[in-house]
Amino acid sequence: MIERYRKEIDRIDSKILGLFEKRMVFSKKIGNYK
């Protein structure tokens, strides 16, 4: 139940943060793979 709630919050957070913030995190993840 808590896990589902967290996923809901994450979805809302990503909407609030916007594409720029998402792109920063995404590029960091890719940077770790290199």
mmJSON file of the N, C-alpha and C atoms, coordinates in Angstrom:
{"data_MODEL":{"atom_site":{
"group_PDB":["ATOM","ATOM","ATOM","ATOM","ATOM","ATOM","ATOM","ATOM","ATOM","ATOM","ATOM","ATOM","ATOM","ATOM","ATOM","ATOM","ATOM","ATOM","ATOM","ATOM","ATOM","ATOM","ATOM","ATOM","ATOM","ATOM","ATOM","ATOM","ATOM","ATOM","ATOM","ATOM","ATOM","ATOM","ATOM","ATOM","ATOM","ATOM","ATOM","ATOM","ATOM","ATOM","ATOM","ATOM","ATOM","ATOM","ATOM","ATOM","ATOM","ATOM","ATOM","ATOM","ATOM","ATOM","ATOM","ATOM","ATOM","ATOM","ATOM","ATOM","ATOM","ATOM","ATOM","ATOM","ATOM","ATOM","ATOM","ATOM","ATOM","ATOM","ATOM","ATOM","ATOM","ATOM","ATOM","ATOM","ATOM","ATOM","ATOM","ATOM","ATOM","ATOM","ATOM","ATOM","ATOM","ATOM","ATOM","ATOM","ATOM","ATOM","ATOM","ATOM","ATOM","ATOM","ATOM","ATOM","ATOM","ATOM","ATOM","ATOM","ATOM","ATOM"],
"id":[1,2,3,4,5,6,7,8,9,10,11,12,13,14,15,16,17,18,19,20,21,22,23,24,25,26,27,28,29,30,31,32,33,34,35,36,37,38,39,40,41,42,43,44,45,46,47,48,49,50,51,52,53,54,55,56,57,58,59,60,61,62,63,64,65,66,67,68,69,70,71,72,73,74,75,76,77,78,79,80,81,82,83,84,85,86,87,88,89,90,91,92,93,94,95,96,97,98,99,100,101,102],
"type_symbol":["N","C","C","N","C","C","N","C","C","N","C","C","N","C","C","N","C","C","N","C","C","N","C","C","N","C","C","N","C","C","N","C","C","N","C","C","N","C","C","N","C","C","N","C","C","N","C","C","N","C","C","N","C","C","N","C","C","N","C","C","N","C","C","N","C","C","N","C","C","N","C","C","N","C","C","N","C","C","N","C","C","N","C","C","N","C","C","N","C","C","N","C","C","N","C","C","N","C","C","N","C","C"],
"label_atom_id":["N","CA","C","N","CA","C","N","CA","C","N","CA","C","N","CA","C","N","CA","C","N","CA","C","N","CA","C","N","CA","C","N","CA","C","N","CA","C","N","CA","C","N","CA","C","N","CA","C","N","CA","C","N","CA","C","N","CA","C","N","CA","C","N","CA","C","N","CA","C","N","CA","C","N","CA","C","N","CA","C","N","CA","C","N","CA","C","N","CA","C","N","CA","C","N","CA","C","N","CA","C","N","CA","C","N","CA","C","N","CA","C","N","CA","C","N","CA","C"],
"label_alt_id":[null,null,null,null,null,null,null,null,null,null,null,null,null,null,null,null,null,null,null,null,null,null,null,null,null,null,null,null,null,null,null,null,null,null,null,null,null,null,null,null,null,null,null,null,null,null,null,null,null,null,null,null,null,null,null,null,null,null,null,null,null,null,null,null,null,null,null,null,null,null,null,null,null,null,null,null,null,null,null,null,null,null,null,null,null,null,null,null,null,null,null,null,null,null,null,null,null,null,null,null,null,null],
"label_comp_id":["MET","MET","MET","ILE","ILE","ILE","GLU","GLU","GLU","ARG","ARG","ARG","TYR","TYR","TYR","ARG","ARG","ARG","LYS","LYS","LYS","GLU","GLU","GLU","ILE","ILE","ILE","ASP","ASP","ASP","ARG","ARG","ARG","ILE","ILE","ILE","ASP","ASP","ASP","SER","SER","SER","LYS","LYS","LYS","ILE","ILE","ILE","LEU","LEU","LEU","GLY","GLY","GLY","LEU","LEU","LEU","PHE","PHE","PHE","GLU","GLU","GLU","LYS","LYS","LYS","ARG","ARG","ARG","MET","MET","MET","VAL","VAL","VAL","PHE","PHE","PHE","SER","SER","SER","LYS","LYS","LYS","LYS","LYS","LYS","ILE","ILE","ILE","GLY","GLY","GLY","ASN","ASN","ASN","TYR","TYR","TYR","LYS","LYS","LYS"],
"label_asym_id":["A","A","A","A","A","A","A","A","A","A","A","A","A","A","A","A","A","A","A","A","A","A","A","A","A","A","A","A","A","A","A","A","A","A","A","A","A","A","A","A","A","A","A","A","A","A","A","A","A","A","A","A","A","A","A","A","A","A","A","A","A","A","A","A","A","A","A","A","A","A","A","A","A","A","A","A","A","A","A","A","A","A","A","A","A","A","A","A","A","A","A","A","A","A","A","A","A","A","A","A","A","A"],
"label_entity_id":["1","1","1","1","1","1","1","1","1","1","1","1","1","1","1","1","1","1","1","1","1","1","1","1","1","1","1","1","1","1","1","1","1","1","1","1","1","1","1","1","1","1","1","1","1","1","1","1","1","1","1","1","1","1","1","1","1","1","1","1","1","1","1","1","1","1","1","1","1","1","1","1","1","1","1","1","1","1","1","1","1","1","1","1","1","1","1","1","1","1","1","1","1","1","1","1","1","1","1","1","1","1"],
"label_seq_id":[1,1,1,2,2,2,3,3,3,4,4,4,5,5,5,6,6,6,7,7,7,8,8,8,9,9,9,10,10,10,11,11,11,12,12,12,13,13,13,14,14,14,15,15,15,16,16,16,17,17,17,18,18,18,19,19,19,20,20,20,21,21,21,22,22,22,23,23,23,24,24,24,25,25,25,26,26,26,27,27,27,28,28,28,29,29,29,30,30,30,31,31,31,32,32,32,33,33,33,34,34,34],
"pdbx_PDB_ins_code":[null,null,null,null,null,null,null,null,null,null,null,null,null,null,null,null,null,null,null,null,null,null,null,null,null,null,null,null,null,null,null,null,null,null,null,null,null,null,null,null,null,null,null,null,null,null,null,null,null,null,null,null,null,null,null,null,null,null,null,null,null,null,null,null,null,null,null,null,null,null,null,null,null,null,null,null,null,null,null,null,null,null,null,null,null,null,null,null,null,null,null,null,null,null,null,null,null,null,null,null,null,null],
"Cartn_x":[0.839,0.0,0.88,1.861,2.773,3.536,3.925,4.681,3.861,2.571,1.702,1.577,1.506,1.381,2.628,3.794,5.058,5.132,4.683,4.702,3.829,2.691,1.782,2.464,3.149,3.861,4.977,5.7,6.787,6.253,5.096,4.498,4.157,3.593,3.228,4.488,5.492,6.754,7.377,7.414,8.047,7.293,5.97,5.189,5.546,5.697,6.014,7.427,8.364,9.756,9.922,9.187,9.252,10.331,10.373,11.286,12.745,13.062,14.457,15.059,14.344,14.82,14.948,13.971,14.002,15.226,15.489,16.603,17.924,18.044,19.258,19.488,18.452,18.561,18.863,18.202,18.377,19.81,20.363,21.73,22.716,22.395,23.26,23.276,22.104,22.018,22.836,22.718,23.473,24.965,25.319,26.723,27.299,26.475,26.94,27.214,26.467,26.636,27.901,28.342,29.525,30.786],
"Cartn_y":[-1.2,0.0,1.258,1.276,2.426,2.561,1.416,1.433,2.102,1.747,2.332,3.839,4.223,5.64,6.401,5.772,6.406,6.591,5.583,5.693,6.86,7.029,8.131,9.468,9.556,10.792,11.051,9.998,10.154,10.707,10.185,10.633,12.118,12.53,13.939,14.794,14.3,15.033,15.296,14.263,14.419,15.448,15.503,16.507,17.901,18.05,19.352,19.783,18.844,19.174,19.545,18.854,19.194,18.433,18.629,17.873,18.179,19.427,19.796,18.957,18.894,18.133,16.663,16.135,14.73,14.464,15.383,15.207,15.172,16.004,16.033,14.664,14.11,12.804,11.728,11.807,10.804,10.817,12.003,12.103,11.597,11.784,11.261,9.744,9.133,7.676,7.164,7.823,7.418,7.586,8.661,8.914,7.784,7.183,6.079,4.84,4.676,3.484,3.562,4.781,4.927,4.507],
"Cartn_z":[0.0,0.0,0.0,0.892,0.952,-0.363,-0.941,-2.198,-3.301,-3.367,-4.387,-4.158,-2.896,-2.559,-2.995,-2.774,-3.162,-4.671,-5.42,-6.885,-7.331,-6.669,-7.002,-6.741,-5.615,-5.268,-6.269,-6.643,-7.614,-8.927,-9.35,-10.615,-10.533,-9.406,-9.22,-9.145,-8.426,-8.29,-9.647,-10.49,-11.801,-12.642,-12.473,-13.21,-12.72,-11.413,-10.823,-11.215,-11.13,-11.435,-12.897,-13.773,-15.192,-15.926,-17.233,-18.095,-17.788,-17.445,-17.208,-16.088,-14.964,-13.803,-14.167,-14.906,-15.326,-16.191,-17.113,-18.036,-17.272,-16.231,-15.412,-14.786,-14.169,-13.517,-14.548,-15.698,-16.745,-17.255,-17.488,-17.992,-16.944,-15.671,-14.604,-14.657,-14.871,-14.952,-16.124,-17.27,-18.458,-18.187,-17.492,-17.164,-16.33,-15.469,-14.635,-15.468,-16.571,-17.402,-18.244,-18.573,-19.426,-18.699],
"occupancy":[1.0,1.0,1.0,1.0,1.0,1.0,1.0,1.0,1.0,1.0,1.0,1.0,1.0,1.0,1.0,1.0,1.0,1.0,1.0,1.0,1.0,1.0,1.0,1.0,1.0,1.0,1.0,1.0,1.0,1.0,1.0,1.0,1.0,1.0,1.0,1.0,1.0,1.0,1.0,1.0,1.0,1.0,1.0,1.0,1.0,1.0,1.0,1.0,1.0,1.0,1.0,1.0,1.0,1.0,1.0,1.0,1.0,1.0,1.0,1.0,1.0,1.0,1.0,1.0,1.0,1.0,1.0,1.0,1.0,1.0,1.0,1.0,1.0,1.0,1.0,1.0,1.0,1.0,1.0,1.0,1.0,1.0,1.0,1.0,1.0,1.0,1.0,1.0,1.0,1.0,1.0,1.0,1.0,1.0,1.0,1.0,1.0,1.0,1.0,1.0,1.0,1.0],
"B_iso_or_equiv":[0.0,0.0,0.0,0.0,0.0,0.0,0.0,0.0,0.0,0.0,0.0,0.0,0.0,0.0,0.0,0.0,0.0,0.0,0.0,0.0,0.0,0.0,0.0,0.0,0.0,0.0,0.0,0.0,0.0,0.0,0.0,0.0,0.0,0.0,0.0,0.0,0.0,0.0,0.0,0.0,0.0,0.0,0.0,0.0,0.0,0.0,0.0,0.0,0.0,0.0,0.0,0.0,0.0,0.0,0.0,0.0,0.0,0.0,0.0,0.0,0.0,0.0,0.0,0.0,0.0,0.0,0.0,0.0,0.0,0.0,0.0,0.0,0.0,0.0,0.0,0.0,0.0,0.0,0.0,0.0,0.0,0.0,0.0,0.0,0.0,0.0,0.0,0.0,0.0,0.0,0.0,0.0,0.0,0.0,0.0,0.0,0.0,0.0,0.0,0.0,0.0,0.0],
"pdbx_formal_charge":[null,null,null,null,null,null,null,null,null,null,null,null,null,null,null,null,null,null,null,null,null,null,null,null,null,null,null,null,null,null,null,null,null,null,null,null,null,null,null,null,null,null,null,null,null,null,null,null,null,null,null,null,null,null,null,null,null,null,null,null,null,null,null,null,null,null,null,null,null,null,null,null,null,null,null,null,null,null,null,null,null,null,null,null,null,null,null,null,null,null,null,null,null,null,null,null,null,null,null,null,null,null],
"auth_seq_id":[1,1,1,2,2,2,3,3,3,4,4,4,5,5,5,6,6,6,7,7,7,8,8,8,9,9,9,10,10,10,11,11,11,12,12,12,13,13,13,14,14,14,15,15,15,16,16,16,17,17,17,18,18,18,19,19,19,20,20,20,21,21,21,22,22,22,23,23,23,24,24,24,25,25,25,26,26,26,27,27,27,28,28,28,29,29,29,30,30,30,31,31,31,32,32,32,33,33,33,34,34,34],
"auth_comp_id":["MET","MET","MET","ILE","ILE","ILE","GLU","GLU","GLU","ARG","ARG","ARG","TYR","TYR","TYR","ARG","ARG","ARG","LYS","LYS","LYS","GLU","GLU","GLU","ILE","ILE","ILE","ASP","ASP","ASP","ARG","ARG","ARG","ILE","ILE","ILE","ASP","ASP","ASP","SER","SER","SER","LYS","LYS","LYS","ILE","ILE","ILE","LEU","LEU","LEU","GLY","GLY","GLY","LEU","LEU","LEU","PHE","PHE","PHE","GLU","GLU","GLU","LYS","LYS","LYS","ARG","ARG","ARG","MET","MET","MET","VAL","VAL","VAL","PHE","PHE","PHE","SER","SER","SER","LYS","LYS","LYS","LYS","LYS","LYS","ILE","ILE","ILE","GLY","GLY","GLY","ASN","ASN","ASN","TYR","TYR","TYR","LYS","LYS","LYS"],
"auth_asym_id":["A","A","A","A","A","A","A","A","A","A","A","A","A","A","A","A","A","A","A","A","A","A","A","A","A","A","A","A","A","A","A","A","A","A","A","A","A","A","A","A","A","A","A","A","A","A","A","A","A","A","A","A","A","A","A","A","A","A","A","A","A","A","A","A","A","A","A","A","A","A","A","A","A","A","A","A","A","A","A","A","A","A","A","A","A","A","A","A","A","A","A","A","A","A","A","A","A","A","A","A","A","A"],
"auth_atom_id":["N","CA","C","N","CA","C","N","CA","C","N","CA","C","N","CA","C","N","CA","C","N","CA","C","N","CA","C","N","CA","C","N","CA","C","N","CA","C","N","CA","C","N","CA","C","N","CA","C","N","CA","C","N","CA","C","N","CA","C","N","CA","C","N","CA","C","N","CA","C","N","CA","C","N","CA","C","N","CA","C","N","CA","C","N","CA","C","N","CA","C","N","CA","C","N","CA","C","N","CA","C","N","CA","C","N","CA","C","N","CA","C","N","CA","C","N","CA","C"],
"pdbx_PDB_model_num":[1,1,1,1,1,1,1,1,1,1,1,1,1,1,1,1,1,1,1,1,1,1,1,1,1,1,1,1,1,1,1,1,1,1,1,1,1,1,1,1,1,1,1,1,1,1,1,1,1,1,1,1,1,1,1,1,1,1,1,1,1,1,1,1,1,1,1,1,1,1,1,1,1,1,1,1,1,1,1,1,1,1,1,1,1,1,1,1,1,1,1,1,1,1,1,1,1,1,1,1,1,1]
}}}
